[in-house]
Amino acid sequence: MSDNIGGISACWYVLEEDVKVCAVLHDKIIVELKDGKEWKEFQCTQTRTAIRVIPDDDGAGTYSASVSVSIPTHKLTKHIDTVLLNNKNILFKYRTGNGQVFVVGSLENFLTVSFRSLTPTEVSGYSGVQINASGTLPHPELPSI
């Protein structure tokens, strides 16, 4: 994974059908969206967002990618479209605390989304939705250009 000692300061997603061009160029990635389309922002927090891209143990040179973003119930009306992402394919983009921007996924290797409801077992527990996206990639997350 990239050096994100400063944590994650922002994150976005885009649907597979909204991507016009996505190309890997010398360990960097460029993503161009179709006219009128834009990256949609998740409400990321450092404590409620996890991104893991790790090499697979099989020696095939592939990476397992997983992203998890928790959205509290009181913000769901603003982000109801994220619940509609279930079983959709996305690219995920995030910015680290030190300003670097990375993309997880590529045109041939999107992340598939699932979600689950977070219902607290205690009064002080977390209530909301957890958006999960995962996939197998031929490369780690790449800096966006």
N, C-alpha and C positions, 0 to 999 in steps of 0.2 A: 504494500500500500504506500501511497505517497506520504511524505513527511507533513502531517497536518497537526503539528504540536499546538498550534493556535486554535484547533477545533474547527468546526464547520460553521461558517457564518451565514450561508444561504444555499438553497438547493432548488432545482427546477426539474421538470420532466417535459418530454414532448412525445406525442403518440407516433407510432411507426408510420401511419398514413400521412402525417404532416411533414415528414422529412423528404426533401428534394434530393440532396446530395450529402453523403457522409463518406469521408475518405481518410484513411490513415496515411500520414506522410512523415516518414522518418521519426517515429516514436511520438508523434503528435497527431491530433485529430481535428478535422474541420467538418462542421455540420452546417449545412445551409437548409433553411426551411422553405416550404412552399409559400407562395404569395399569400399574405394575410394571416399566416400562422406565426405563433411565437411560443417561446418556452413558458410554461406555466409554473408559478412558484408554489413550492410546498412551504408551510410554516415550520421550518427547521429550527430546532434548538440543539445546543451542544449535548444536552442530557437525553434528548428524545430522538436522536438521529444516529444511526449506525451504518457504516459503509465498510464492507470487507471484500477485498479482492485478493485471493490467495492462490498460489500455484497448486494445481492438482498433484496428488501423490503418484499418479500413474506414469509419470515421465513423458507424457504426450505433448508437453509444452502448452497445455491449456490452463485456464484460470477459472476458479469458481467465484462468481460475484454475487453478493447479496446486499440489499439495501433495506433498511427498516426506518420508517418515519411514523412517529405517533402524533396524532392530531387530537387535541382535547375536544370533548363534546361541545363546549361553548363556541368553538370555532368551526364546527362542521357545516353550518349553514353557508358560511363563506367558501368552504372547500368541498361542497357536496359533489362536485365533479370528480373528486379523487375517489369517492366510493364507486363511481361508475367505471373506474379503471380495472375492475376485477377481470382477470384473464386477458387483459390487453397487453400489447407489447410496447415498451417505451425505451427511450434513451434517458439516462439520468445525468444531470450536471450539478456540480457543487463547487462552492468557493470556500477555500480554507481561510482561517483567521489571518494568514499572512498574504491573502489576496490572490493566490494561485487558483485557477479554474480548471477542473478536470471533468472529463466525460467518461461514463461507465456504459459500455456497450458499443455497437457499431451497426452499420447497415445490414450486415449479414447475421449479427448476433445481438438481438435486442434482449432486454430483460422482460420477463413475464410477471405480471402483477397479481397478487392475491391480497386479501385483507381480512382482518378479524376484528370483532368488536371487543373492546377492553371494558370489562365490567368489574368494578372494584369489589373486593370481598370485605373491605373495611370502609367506614365512612370517609376516611382521609385518603382512600385509594384513588388511582388514576382512572378516569372514565373517558372513553373516546374510541378512536379507530386506529388500528395499526396497519399501515400500508407496507407490504413486503414486495420486493421485486428481486428476482434471481435469474441467473443464466450461466452458461458456460461460454467463456471468451477465449480467443486465440492470443490475447494480450492483456496486460493489466489496464487499469484506468489510465487515460492518456491526457496530457495537457491540451486544452482547447486553444486553437488558433483562429 
